[in-house]
Amino acid sequence: MADTKQFNPLPLLSVKNGLDSSLATINAELESYFNGGLEGIEHLQLAHDELHRSVGVLQMLSLEGLAVFCRELETVLQEMLVQQQAPTSLHRDTLRGAMLALAQYLDALADGASNTALRLFYSYQELHQLRGLESAFEVDLFFPEFGVELPAEVLDVPLVASAAASVKKARAQYQRALLKWL
């Protein structure tokens, strides 16, 4: 289950520096939050807000699978803001892993890799589990390109004038073969 259409990295390259800067800001704010605990809750809010802006950019680039991944990450940050509990090492490790996976995915896309957000599934599932959900589904990250042009040989199939007769003949052949087999 991979997208077969080649991803055009040119639009991404035009905003890549901004996205990298945004990811660096999110990482810095998360580290400040983890170092400060509940006293650094404003850092968590700043990280959440910056991630929300990044999701908008990803949607404009038609990176829907990546946007779903980032919205899950955003949901984790939002729940942490609402619960206002001291951050655990599980939160720190999972969020660091998700941010690293996100940065590596964007770098790979910019280098010409295919847009297959399913590569982020492991981190996506960890984010789900961090929220207390049992499992995630790969289909959440699967956004195939349905606007594919069909080849000419498929489109130029001549219509059979005697289609009804051909279907009747094929059905009779099938029934005879089935009776013989039985």
Salt bridges, closest charged atoms under 4 A:
ASP20 OD1 - LYS16 NZ 2.68
GLU29 OE1 - HIS43 ND1 2.67
GLU31 OE1 - ARG96 NH2 2.76
GLU42 OE2 - HIS43 NE2 3.66
ASP49 OD1 - HIS48 ND1 3.39
GLU50 OE1 - ARG53 NH2 2.77
GLU72 OE1 - HIS128 NE2 3.62
GLU72 OE2 - ARG131 NH1 2.74
GLU74 OE2 - HIS48 NE2 3.72
GLU74 OE2 - HIS52 ND1 2.56
GLU79 OE2 - ARG131 NE 3.04
ASP93 OD1 - ARG92 NH2 3.58
ASP107 OD1 - LYS16 NZ 2.56
